[in-house]
Amino acid sequence: MITDVRWGTPAARGVIATTILGSGMAMLDGTIVNVALPRIGDELDASVAGLQWILDGYLLALASLILVAGALGDRFGRRRVFLIGVVWFGAASVLCGLAQTTEMLVAARVLQGVGGALLTPGSLAILQSVFHREDRARAIGAWSGLGGIAAAAGPLVGGLLVQAWSWRLAFLINVPVAVYCVWMALRFVPETRDEESAGPIDLFGSALGALGLAGVTAALVEAPVRGLDWLVLSAGIIGFAALAAFVQRQRRGHDPLVPPALFADRTFVIANGLTLAVYAALGGVFMLMGLQLQISLGYSPVAAGVAGVPITIVMLLLSSRFGALASKHGPRWFLVSGPMLVAAATLLLMRVEPGASYLGAVLPAVTLFGLGLAVVVAPVTATVLAAAPDRYAGVASGVNNAVARTAGLLAVAVLPAAAGLTGAAYADPVALTAAWRTALLICAGLTVVGGLLALGVRGNVLAVEEHAPDCPHPGDCMSCSVDAPPTHIKP
């Protein structure tokens, strides 16, 4: 198989289609549940905390294991780990569709998150390692745009499936998709791995990270329900201690799960900080919008899903183009302007309240929301990968995905209580609308922070040019290659 794939070839189309299909399945399920939450809550008699765990059980496993999954792909083969993730995800989806209680569904969602962790970083790592260097940013732009469309289309697909039969179909639909994805991967995707990797994989470090996220999440979700009792306090203390131990182990270990050298690069740190802020806001908005449209405005599941279609259309039309523009002109102003557009759209969503019309309130906000995502998603993803050496493609992808999923995880855990939404209040239109407004203000503030962080990005890390004859640091300056961190270039 070809391992230096050029854009526009049949091999390129096959690789991109396969990676989008796999990661898109995971992204779709990350948002498809949002529009199904009212029906799930009603059938399984779930509280706000129960709904949070249905979302966070998936995100917790995804965020906890995505780092070690990236390392496993670099070591044992990116296609191999990707395929295992696809099969695992499909099997766990069956368990989700058959769940009879909230607890069963949460457990199945955790297993589903494990599969998502195995396949998601592999998608990006495959693109970074398979495509010719000059075509990587464009390929990643296509992946980001079309994969982002899967996430944005989740509410629409979820609404159609829920109204056609049941929320269970939203999970069972993954089975044929997973089967087709396996066939595509075996046909089109070449195997790649990090040939320099030799030391043991830090499984203990991964366990510390998972324990830390689980403890902190449990404390944040359960505190509004239980108060600061011994269980909540113990979970929080254990979680923070485990996260501190994880950081120390990565800094001092011989074979760290996350090489500290990655964070010596300013651009890598800023891009991940932006990801944390923006994806936290996205997690909060997408969680509550399905509830607000259905409960406060009386939309059906299908209507609630259709309401977000402009996000999908705008991303489909513009994401790849903005990825190419960022590669040509540098990502900085795309990373600044994209979050600012998302913040403006988030504030416009405050007009989505009982009695508001779709054309007057919902459509302008979601269209602007889609534009902001199209501007920022592909450039930030390409920037993270370009700021890391090729040999760390899986790890860099895993870090960025872990940051994004952790952001969503924390948003779902914290935002309802911060906005005053607890117990069964989500079923009350008055209480839900008040919480909706408060949550949107918080989310808009987060995206503004993300945009301001991007002001620190210098130069064009995505540029691909020949070495200057007198270049003193070949392979290190940003004008040399996409995998070169900006170690000595001045703004």
C-alpha positions in Angstrom: 0.0 0.0 0.0 1.1 3.6 -0.7 2.3 5.5 2.5 3.0 8.8 0.8 -0.6 9.6 -0.4 -1.2 12.7 -2.5 -4.4 14.7 -2.4 -6.9 14.0 -5.1 -5.9 10.4 -5.8 -8.2 7.4 -5.2 -6.0 6.3 -2.3 -6.5 9.7 -0.7 -10.2 9.6 -1.0 -10.3 6.1 0.4 -8.2 7.0 3.4 -10.1 10.2 4.2 -13.5 8.4 3.8 -12.4 5.7 6.2 -11.1 8.0 8.9 -14.1 10.2 8.7 -16.4 7.3 8.9 -14.8 5.9 12.0 -14.2 9.1 13.9 -17.4 10.5 12.6 -19.3 7.6 14.2 -17.8 8.5 17.6 -18.4 12.2 17.1 -22.0 11.6 16.0 -22.7 9.5 19.1 -21.2 12.3 21.2 -23.9 14.6 20.1 -26.7 12.4 18.9 -27.7 11.6 22.5 -28.3 15.3 23.3 -31.6 15.4 21.3 -32.6 12.0 22.7 -32.1 13.1 26.4 -35.8 14.1 27.0 -37.1 10.7 25.8 -34.3 8.8 27.6 -35.1 10.7 30.8 -38.8 10.0 30.5 -38.5 6.3 29.7 -35.8 5.5 32.2 -37.0 8.0 34.8 -33.6 9.8 35.0 -32.8 12.9 37.0 -30.5 15.7 35.8 -27.6 13.8 37.4 -28.6 10.7 35.5 -28.7 12.5 32.2 -25.3 14.0 33.0 -23.8 10.6 33.7 -25.3 9.3 30.4 -23.2 11.9 28.6 -20.2 12.0 31.0 -19.8 8.2 31.2 -19.0 8.2 27.5 -16.8 11.3 27.7 -15.0 10.1 30.8 -13.8 6.9 29.1 -13.0 8.7 25.9 -10.9 11.4 27.7 -9.2 9.0 30.1 -8.0 6.5 27.5 -7.4 8.5 24.4 -3.8 9.3 25.4 -2.8 5.7 25.9 -4.8 4.8 22.7 -2.7 7.2 20.7 0.5 5.7 22.1 -0.8 2.2 21.4 -1.4 3.2 17.8 2.1 4.6 17.4 3.6 1.5 18.9 1.5 -1.4 17.5 0.1 0.1 14.3 -2.3 2.9 13.8 -4.7 1.0 11.5 -4.7 -2.0 13.9 -5.8 0.0 16.9 -8.2 2.0 14.8 -9.9 -1.3 13.7 -10.1 -2.6 17.3 -11.8 0.6 18.3 -14.3 0.4 15.5 -15.3 -3.1 16.4 -15.4 -2.4 20.1 -17.6 0.7 19.5 -20.1 -1.2 17.4 -20.4 -3.9 20.1 -20.9 -1.4 22.9 -23.5 0.4 20.8 -25.6 -2.8 20.9 -25.4 -2.8 24.7 -26.5 0.8 24.8 -29.5 0.1 22.6 -30.6 -2.8 24.9 -30.2 -1.0 28.2 -33.2 -1.2 30.5 -32.1 1.2 33.3 -30.2 4.4 33.7 -27.3 2.5 35.4 -27.2 -0.1 32.5 -27.1 2.7 29.9 -24.3 4.6 31.8 -22.2 1.4 32.0 -22.7 0.7 28.3 -21.8 4.3 27.4 -18.6 3.9 29.4 -17.7 0.8 27.2 -18.7 2.8 24.1 -16.2 5.5 25.2 -13.4 3.0 25.4 -14.0 2.1 21.7 -14.2 5.8 20.8 -10.9 6.4 22.5 -9.2 3.6 20.5 -10.4 4.9 17.1 -10.5 8.7 17.4 -6.8 9.6 17.8 -5.9 6.9 15.2 -7.9 8.8 12.6 -5.8 11.9 12.8 -2.6 9.9 13.2 -3.3 8.0 10.1 -3.8 11.2 8.1 -0.6 12.7 9.5 1.5 9.6 8.8 0.0 8.5 5.5 -0.4 11.7 3.5 2.4 13.6 1.7 3.7 16.4 3.9 2.4 19.2 1.5 -1.1 17.6 1.6 -1.5 17.0 5.3 -3.2 20.3 6.2 -5.7 19.9 3.4 -6.5 16.3 4.4 -6.8 17.3 8.0 -9.1 20.2 7.0 -11.3 17.8 5.1 -11.3 15.4 8.0 -12.1 18.2 10.5 -14.8 19.7 8.4 -16.6 16.5 7.5 -16.0 14.9 10.9 -17.3 18.1 12.6 -20.3 17.8 10.4 -21.0 14.4 11.9 -20.9 16.0 15.4 -23.1 18.9 14.2 -25.5 16.5 12.4 -26.0 14.4 15.6 -29.1 16.3 16.8 -30.7 15.9 13.3 -29.9 12.3 13.0 -30.9 11.6 16.6 -34.2 13.4 16.1 -35.1 11.4 13.1 -34.2 8.1 14.7 -35.9 8.9 18.0 -39.1 9.9 16.3 -39.0 7.0 13.8 -38.9 4.4 16.6 -37.0 5.0 19.8 -33.9 6.5 21.3 -32.4 3.0 21.1 -32.1 3.2 17.4 -29.7 6.1 17.8 -27.2 3.5 19.2 -28.1 0.4 17.1 -27.5 2.3 13.8 -23.8 2.2 14.6 -23.6 -1.5 13.9 -23.8 -1.4 10.1 -21.6 1.7 10.0 -18.9 -0.1 12.0 -19.0 -3.1 9.7 -18.6 -0.9 6.6 -15.8 1.1 8.2 -13.8 -2.1 8.9 -14.2 -3.1 5.3 -13.0 0.3 4.1 -10.0 0.4 6.5 -8.8 -3.1 5.3 -9.1 -2.0 1.7 -7.7 1.5 1.7 -5.6 2.3 4.8 -1.9 1.3 5.0 -0.4 0.3 8.3 2.0 2.8 9.9 3.8 3.0 13.3 6.5 4.8 15.1 9.6 2.7 14.3 11.6 4.6 17.0 9.3 3.6 19.8 10.9 1.0 22.1 10.1 1.6 25.8 7.1 0.2 27.7 3.8 2.1 27.4 2.9 3.9 30.6 -0.2 2.0 31.5 0.1 3.0 35.2 0.2 6.7 34.1 -2.9 6.1 32.0 -4.7 4.6 35.1 -3.8 7.6 37.2 -5.2 9.9 34.5 -8.4 7.9 34.3 -8.8 7.8 38.1 -8.2 11.5 38.3 -10.8 12.4 35.8 -13.3 9.9 37.2 -12.9 11.3 40.8 -13.2 14.9 39.8 -16.2 14.3 37.5 -18.0 12.3 40.2 -17.5 15.0 42.7 -18.7 17.7 40.3 -21.8 15.8 39.1 -22.9 14.5 42.5 -22.2 17.5 44.7 -25.4 19.4 43.7 -27.4 16.3 44.5 -25.7 14.9 47.6 -24.0 18.0 49.0 -20.4 17.9 50.2 -20.8 14.5 52.0 -17.9 12.1 52.6 -18.4 10.3 49.2 -18.2 13.5 47.2 -15.3 14.9 49.2 -13.4 11.6 48.9 -14.0 11.4 45.1 -12.7 15.0 44.7 -9.6 14.5 46.8 -8.7 11.2 45.2 -9.3 12.7 41.7 -7.1 15.7 42.2 -4.4 13.7 43.9 -4.4 11.2 41.0 -4.2 14.0 38.4 -1.3 15.6 40.3 0.5 12.2 40.4 -0.2 11.8 36.7 1.5 15.1 35.9 4.5 14.3 38.0 4.9 10.9 36.4 4.8 12.4 32.9 7.5 14.9 33.9 9.9 12.4 35.5 9.1 9.1 33.9 11.5 7.4 31.4 8.8 6.6 28.9 6.0 9.1 29.6 2.6 8.7 28.1 2.7 12.4 27.2 6.3 13.5 26.3 6.9 16.8 28.1 8.8 18.0 25.1 5.5 18.5 23.3 4.6 21.3 25.8 7.8 23.1 25.3 6.3 24.3 22.1 4.3 27.5 22.5 2.0 26.9 19.6 1.1 23.4 20.8 0.2 24.7 24.3 -1.9 27.6 23.0 -3.8 25.5 20.5 -4.7 23.0 23.2 -5.7 25.8 25.6 -8.0 27.2 22.9 -9.4 23.7 22.3 -10.2 23.4 26.1 -12.0 26.7 26.2 -14.0 26.3 22.9 -14.9 22.7 23.3 -16.1 23.3 26.9 -18.5 25.9 25.5 -19.6 23.6 22.7 -20.3 20.8 25.1 -22.5 23.0 27.2 -24.4 24.6 24.3 -25.1 21.3 22.5 -26.2 19.6 25.8 -28.8 22.2 26.7 -30.0 23.3 23.2 -31.8 20.0 22.6 -33.6 20.3 25.9 -34.4 24.0 25.4 -35.9 23.4 22.0 -38.0 20.4 23.0 -39.1 21.3 26.5 -39.3 25.1 26.4 -40.3 25.7 22.8 -42.2 22.5 22.2 -40.2 21.2 19.3 -40.5 17.5 18.3 -37.2 15.5 18.3 -37.0 15.8 14.5 -37.7 19.6 14.6 -35.1 20.1 17.2 -32.6 18.2 15.0 -33.5 20.1 11.9 -33.0 23.4 13.8 -29.3 22.7 13.8 -29.0 21.8 10.1 -27.5 25.2 9.1 -24.4 24.4 11.3 -23.9 21.2 9.2 -24.4 23.0 5.9 -22.0 25.9 6.7 -19.3 23.5 8.0 -19.7 21.3 4.9 -19.2 24.2 2.6 -16.5 26.1 4.4 -14.4 24.0 6.7 -12.0 22.5 4.2 -11.6 26.0 2.6 -10.7 27.6 5.9 -8.2 24.8 6.5 -6.5 25.6 3.2 -6.5 29.3 3.9 -5.0 28.8 7.3 -2.2 26.7 5.7 -1.5 29.5 3.2 -1.8 32.6 5.5 -1.1 31.2 8.9 -3.6 30.0 11.5 -3.4 32.8 14.0 -6.3 35.0 12.9 -8.5 32.0 12.1 -7.9 30.8 15.7 -8.8 34.3 17.0 -11.8 35.1 14.8 -13.5 31.6 14.9 -14.0 31.6 18.7 -15.2 35.2 18.6 -17.9 34.3 16.0 -18.9 31.3 18.1 -19.2 33.6 21.2 -21.4 36.0 19.2 -23.6 33.2 18.1 -23.9 31.9 21.6 -25.1 35.3 22.8 -27.7 35.3 19.9 -29.0 31.9 21.2 -30.2 33.8 24.3 -33.1 34.9 22.1 -34.2 31.2 21.8 -36.9 31.2 24.5 -40.6 30.3 24.6 -42.5 32.1 21.9 -39.4 32.8 19.7 -39.7 32.0 16.0 -37.2 29.8 14.2 -36.4 32.4 11.4 -36.1 35.3 13.8 -34.2 33.6 16.7 -32.8 30.2 16.0 -31.7 30.4 12.3 -29.4 33.5 12.6 -27.7 32.1 15.7 -27.0 28.6 14.5 -25.8 29.9 11.1 -23.3 32.1 12.7 -22.4 29.3 15.1 -21.6 27.1 12.1 -19.5 29.8 10.5 -17.4 30.2 13.7 -16.8 26.4 13.9 -15.9 26.3 10.2 -13.3 29.0 10.8 -11.6 27.4 13.8 -12.0 23.6 13.8 -9.7 22.7 10.9 -7.0 25.3 11.6 -6.7 24.4 15.3 -6.5 20.7 14.6 -3.9 21.1 11.9 -1.9 23.5 14.1 -1.7 21.0 17.0 -0.4 18.3 14.8 2.0 20.5 12.8 3.5 21.7 16.1 4.5 18.2 17.0 7.2 15.9 15.4 5.8 13.2 13.0 6.9 10.4 15.4 4.4 11.8 18.0 1.5 12.1 15.6 -0.6 9.6 17.6 0.3 11.2 21.0 -0.3 14.8 19.7 -3.6 13.8 18.3 -4.4 11.9 21.6 -3.5 15.0 23.7 -5.7 17.3 21.6 -8.6 14.9 21.6 -8.2 14.3 25.3 -8.3 18.0 25.9 -11.5 18.4 23.8 -13.3 15.5 25.5 -12.2 16.6 28.9 -13.5 20.1 28.1 -16.9 18.6 27.2 -16.8 16.3 30.2 -16.3 19.1 32.7 -18.8 21.3 30.9 -21.5 18.7 31.3 -20.5 18.1 34.9 -20.3 21.7 36.0 -22.6 23.8 33.8 -26.1 22.5 34.9 -25.4 23.3 38.5 -23.6 26.5 37.7 -26.7 27.6 35.7 -29.1 26.5 38.5 -30.4 23.3 36.9 -30.7 20.4 39.3 -33.1 17.5 40.1 -36.0 17.3 37.6 -35.9 21.0 36.8 -35.0 20.3 33.2 -38.7 19.3 32.7 -39.9 22.8 33.7 -39.8 25.3 30.8 -39.4 28.3 33.1 -36.5 26.9 35.2 -34.9 25.5 32.0 -35.0 28.8 30.2 -33.5 30.7 33.1 -30.7 28.1 33.3 -30.3 28.3 29.5 -29.6 32.0 29.6 -27.1 31.7 32.4 -25.3 28.8 30.7 -25.0 30.7 27.4 -23.3 33.7 29.1 -20.8 31.3 30.7 -20.2 29.5 27.3 -19.7 32.8 25.4 -17.1 33.9 28.0 -15.2 30.6 27.5 -15.0 31.0 23.7 -13.8 34.6 24.1 -11.0 33.3 26.3 -10.1 30.8 23.7 -9.9 33.5 21.0 -7.7 35.7 23.1 -5.3 32.8 23.8 -4.8 32.5 20.0 -3.2 35.9 19.9 -0.1 34.3 21.2 0.3 32.1 18.1 3.3 33.3 16.1 4.3 32.7 12.4 2.8 30.0 10.2 3.4 26.5 11.6 1.4 25.1 8.7 3.7 26.5 6.0 5.7 24.0 3.9 8.8 25.5 2.2 12.3 24.4 1.4 15.1 25.0 3.9 16.9 28.2 3.5 20.5 27.5 2.5 21.8 29.0 5.7 19.1 27.7 8.0 20.8 27.1 11.4 18.1 24.8 12.7 16.9 22.5 9.8 13.7 20.7 10.9 13.1 23.3 13.7 11.9 26.5 12.0 8.3 26.9 11.0 9.3 27.6 7.4 10.9 24.2 7.1 8.1 21.6 7.6 4.7 21.0 9.1 6.2 19.1 12.0 8.5 21.8 13.1 7.9 23.7 16.3 8.6 27.5 16.3 11.8 27.4 18.3 13.6 30.3 17.0 11.5 32.3 14.6 10.6 35.8 15.7 7.2 37.3 14.9 
